[in-house]
């Protein structure tokens, strides 16, 4: 998903400029992470998957996990 093809009318509180900046992938060069927080059905998984896909297209390796999976992994360790 490219930001140009994203439906920006929903959810209404989405910060378009911030999301567009994320698709430039500056957090990768900074060795940072992206965490989306919000209620059910707001598009968090969709955005995370799209960012991961864009990163793959640019040659990066990607790890996608949910909060529950991350907590379970940490607990098991």
Backbone as ProteinMPNN parsed JSONL, in Angstrom:
{"seq_chain_A": "XXXXXXXXXXXXXXXXXXXXXXXXXXXXXXXXXXXXXXXXXXXXXXXXXXXXXXXXXXXXXXXXXXXXXXXXXXXXX", "coords_chain_A": {"N_chain_A": [[0.843, -1.181, 0.0], [0.706, 2.069, -0.928], [0.992, 5.348, 0.434], [-0.461, 7.149, -1.131], [-2.586, 5.699, -2.124], [-4.129, 5.124, 0.015], [-7.089, 5.233, 1.994], [-7.909, 8.134, 3.307], [-9.993, 9.214, 4.73], [-10.965, 7.82, 6.858], [-9.767, 6.189, 9.753], [-11.049, 9.139, 11.373], [-9.304, 10.555, 13.053], [-6.746, 10.102, 12.204], [-3.429, 10.966, 11.665], [-2.419, 12.253, 8.902], [-0.033, 13.36, 7.754], [1.892, 12.4, 9.506], [1.681, 9.624, 9.147], [2.342, 9.439, 6.434], [4.989, 10.222, 6.626], [6.016, 8.044, 8.034], [6.036, 6.102, 6.015], [8.264, 6.761, 4.627], [10.146, 5.515, 5.962], [11.942, 6.342, 8.081], [12.432, 5.473, 10.672], [13.7, 3.052, 10.5], [16.352, 3.534, 9.701], [17.076, 4.892, 11.962], [17.079, 2.912, 13.758], [14.755, 2.357, 15.151], [11.406, 1.68, 16.389], [7.993, 1.072, 15.433], [4.905, 1.588, 16.855], [1.519, 1.001, 16.916], [-1.265, 2.224, 18.527], [-4.583, 1.821, 19.733], [-8.167, 1.491, 19.509], [-10.217, -1.394, 18.634], [-10.536, -2.257, 15.203], [-9.579, 0.012, 13.873], [-7.635, 0.083, 11.958], [-4.992, -0.496, 12.542], [-3.502, -2.905, 12.205], [-3.613, -3.099, 9.441], [-2.144, -0.814, 8.635], [0.351, -1.423, 9.821], [1.041, -3.779, 8.479], [1.198, -2.795, 5.873], [3.343, -0.987, 6.132], [5.371, -2.803, 6.734], [5.4, -4.263, 4.364], [6.191, -2.281, 2.536], [8.754, -1.798, 3.541], [9.928, -4.291, 2.998], [9.861, -4.206, 0.205], [11.827, -2.342, -0.152], [14.052, -3.734, 0.503], [14.514, -4.476, 3.154], [14.479, -6.619, 6.086], [11.7, -7.858, 7.924], [9.863, -7.912, 10.973], [6.807, -8.774, 12.193], [4.549, -8.485, 14.79], [2.041, -9.081, 17.277], [0.848, -7.375, 20.218], [0.074, -9.218, 22.167], [1.402, -11.542, 21.28], [4.073, -10.688, 21.554], [4.248, -10.251, 24.34], [3.728, -12.855, 25.277], [5.969, -14.182, 24.217], [8.045, -12.877, 25.578], [7.361, -13.559, 28.205], [7.672, -16.345, 28.155], [10.391, -16.47, 27.836]], "CA_chain_A": [[0.0, 0.0, 0.0], [1.373, 3.361, -0.939], [0.137, 6.335, 1.091], [-1.337, 7.809, -2.093], [-3.765, 4.87, -2.369], [-4.798, 4.889, 1.285], [-8.309, 6.017, 2.199], [-7.577, 9.015, 4.422], [-11.2, 9.748, 5.364], [-11.3, 7.031, 8.037], [-10.424, 6.884, 10.852], [-10.989, 10.591, 11.265], [-8.229, 11.128, 13.846], [-5.471, 9.679, 11.653], [-2.542, 12.068, 11.305], [-1.968, 11.9, 7.554], [1.37, 13.719, 7.557], [2.706, 11.491, 10.312], [1.662, 8.32, 8.481], [3.129, 9.57, 5.21], [6.395, 10.239, 7.039], [6.39, 6.668, 8.369], [6.289, 5.356, 4.787], [9.622, 7.076, 4.184], [10.891, 4.547, 6.767], [13.081, 6.913, 8.815], [12.641, 4.727, 11.911], [14.619, 1.936, 10.236], [17.714, 4.082, 9.759], [17.297, 5.306, 13.351], [16.972, 1.681, 14.55], [13.596, 2.533, 16.02], [10.245, 0.817, 16.204], [6.704, 1.737, 15.266], [3.838, 0.925, 17.609], [0.212, 1.608, 16.717], [-2.171, 2.003, 19.647], [-5.939, 2.284, 19.488], [-9.238, 0.515, 19.655], [-10.437, -2.425, 17.626], [-11.118, -1.866, 13.929], [-9.13, 1.33, 13.416], [-6.692, -0.054, 10.851], [-3.617, -0.635, 13.023], [-2.871, -4.042, 11.532], [-3.489, -2.734, 8.028], [-1.01, 0.111, 8.498], [1.586, -2.129, 10.161], [1.332, -4.684, 7.37], [1.6, -1.973, 4.728], [4.698, -0.505, 6.395], [6.255, -3.948, 6.577], [5.481, -4.557, 2.927], [7.021, -1.232, 1.931], [10.128, -2.051, 3.962], [10.399, -5.44, 2.213], [10.111, -3.732, -1.16], [13.071, -1.579, -0.14], [15.146, -4.634, 0.812], [14.685, -4.721, 4.588], [13.787, -7.743, 6.719], [10.616, -7.329, 8.752], [9.21, -8.75, 11.976], [5.501, -8.261, 12.589], [3.991, -9.227, 15.918], [1.003, -8.393, 18.042], [1.223, -7.163, 21.611], [-0.108, -10.49, 22.881], [2.502, -12.429, 20.9], [5.302, -10.167, 22.153], [4.193, -10.523, 25.779], [3.882, -14.302, 25.447], [7.372, -14.519, 23.942], [8.845, -12.38, 26.708], [7.01, -14.352, 29.386], [8.268, -17.656, 27.984], [11.859, -16.345, 27.962]], "C_chain_A": [[0.878, 1.231, 0.0], [0.443, 4.36, -0.274], [-0.839, 7.014, 0.133], [-2.624, 7.028, -2.324], [-4.557, 4.592, -1.096], [-6.031, 5.771, 1.394], [-8.145, 6.847, 3.468], [-8.796, 9.545, 5.155], [-11.602, 8.979, 6.613], [-10.082, 6.288, 8.503], [-10.146, 8.377, 10.823], [-9.821, 11.215, 12.025], [-6.838, 10.721, 13.349], [-4.663, 10.898, 11.223], [-1.879, 11.722, 9.974], [-0.491, 12.202, 7.343], [2.295, 12.771, 8.316], [2.788, 10.112, 9.651], [2.484, 8.374, 7.198], [4.625, 9.591, 5.526], [6.869, 8.832, 7.391], [6.74, 5.861, 7.126], [7.606, 5.73, 4.126], [10.634, 6.228, 4.954], [12.079, 5.128, 7.532], [13.413, 6.136, 10.095], [13.598, 3.553, 11.719], [16.063, 2.424, 10.349], [18.08, 4.496, 11.182], [17.285, 4.115, 14.315], [15.858, 1.791, 15.588], [12.511, 1.533, 15.711], [9.014, 1.685, 15.976], [5.676, 0.915, 16.027], [2.553, 1.698, 17.355], [-0.674, 1.232, 17.898], [-3.555, 2.519, 19.296], [-6.921, 1.15, 19.641], [-9.309, -0.465, 18.499], [-11.013, -1.807, 16.355], [-10.691, -0.516, 13.398], [-8.115, 1.274, 12.286], [-5.245, -0.194, 11.273], [-2.881, -1.757, 12.301], [-2.656, -3.744, 10.064], [-2.285, -1.826, 7.807], [0.316, -0.592, 8.787], [2.005, -3.077, 9.039], [1.826, -3.913, 6.155], [3.012, -1.413, 4.916], [5.716, -1.633, 6.23], [6.457, -4.308, 5.118], [6.378, -3.549, 2.216], [8.486, -1.44, 2.296], [10.721, -3.236, 3.193], [10.722, -5.034, 0.786], [11.42, -2.963, -1.261], [14.261, -2.414, 0.34], [15.399, -4.913, 2.281], [13.99, -6.008, 4.999], [12.806, -7.169, 7.725], [10.16, -8.372, 9.757], [7.912, -8.068, 12.359], [5.001, -9.119, 13.729], [2.883, -8.408, 16.558], [1.509, -8.207, 19.465], [1.132, -8.466, 22.392], [1.031, -11.451, 22.553], [3.815, -11.971, 21.535], [5.345, -10.455, 23.653], [4.375, -12.016, 26.048], [5.324, -14.744, 25.219], [8.264, -14.086, 25.084], [8.598, -13.196, 27.967], [7.681, -15.723, 29.321], [9.789, -17.614, 28.158], [12.211, -16.177, 29.422]], "O_chain_A": [[1.722, 1.386, 0.883], [-0.776, 4.24, -0.399], [-1.93, 7.412, 0.543], [-3.647, 7.614, -2.679], [-5.565, 3.886, -1.143], [-6.025, 6.917, 0.945], [-8.234, 6.318, 4.577], [-8.638, 10.275, 6.133], [-12.48, 9.421, 7.355], [-9.373, 5.762, 7.644], [-9.119, 8.817, 10.305], [-9.386, 12.311, 11.672], [-5.847, 10.982, 14.032], [-5.164, 11.76, 10.501], [-0.894, 10.984, 9.934], [0.232, 11.366, 6.801], [3.355, 12.392, 7.817], [3.86, 9.508, 9.607], [3.242, 7.449, 6.909], [5.429, 9.038, 4.775], [8.003, 8.466, 7.08], [7.641, 5.024, 7.167], [8.021, 5.084, 3.165], [11.824, 6.223, 4.639], [13.12, 4.479, 7.628], [14.558, 6.148, 10.546], [14.236, 3.111, 12.674], [16.89, 1.798, 11.013], [19.249, 4.457, 11.565], [17.455, 4.278, 15.523], [16.005, 1.375, 16.738], [12.681, 0.648, 14.872], [9.005, 2.875, 16.29], [5.59, -0.302, 15.861], [2.503, 2.911, 17.556], [-0.813, 0.054, 18.226], [-3.684, 3.547, 18.63], [-6.546, 0.001, 19.872], [-8.561, -0.37, 17.525], [-11.879, -0.935, 16.422], [-11.376, 0.052, 12.548], [-7.769, 2.307, 11.714], [-4.347, -0.027, 10.446], [-1.756, -1.567, 11.838], [-1.62, -4.101, 9.502], [-1.496, -2.05, 6.889], [1.297, -0.38, 8.075], [3.184, -3.161, 8.695], [2.769, -4.337, 5.487], [3.792, -1.369, 3.964], [6.788, -1.436, 5.658], [7.57, -4.621, 4.696], [7.219, -3.92, 1.397], [9.364, -1.277, 1.45], [11.881, -3.191, 2.782], [11.729, -5.462, 0.221], [12.051, -2.931, -2.318], [15.348, -1.88, 0.559], [16.408, -5.531, 2.621], [13.035, -6.442, 4.355], [13.052, -6.115, 8.311], [10.077, -9.56, 9.445], [7.914, -6.918, 12.798], [5.025, -10.347, 13.644], [2.812, -7.191, 16.391], [2.498, -8.824, 19.862], [2.016, -8.78, 23.188], [1.568, -12.103, 23.448], [4.588, -12.804, 22.008], [6.384, -10.862, 24.173], [5.109, -12.392, 26.962], [5.838, -15.59, 25.951], [9.14, -14.836, 25.514], [9.532, -13.49, 28.712], [8.2, -16.206, 30.327], [10.4, -18.598, 28.575], [13.388, -16.053, 29.763]]}, "name": "protein", "num_of_chains": 1, "seq": "XXXXXXXXXXXXXXXXXXXXXXXXXXXXXXXXXXXXXXXXXXXXXXXXXXXXXXXXXXXXXXXXXXXXXXXXXXXXX"}
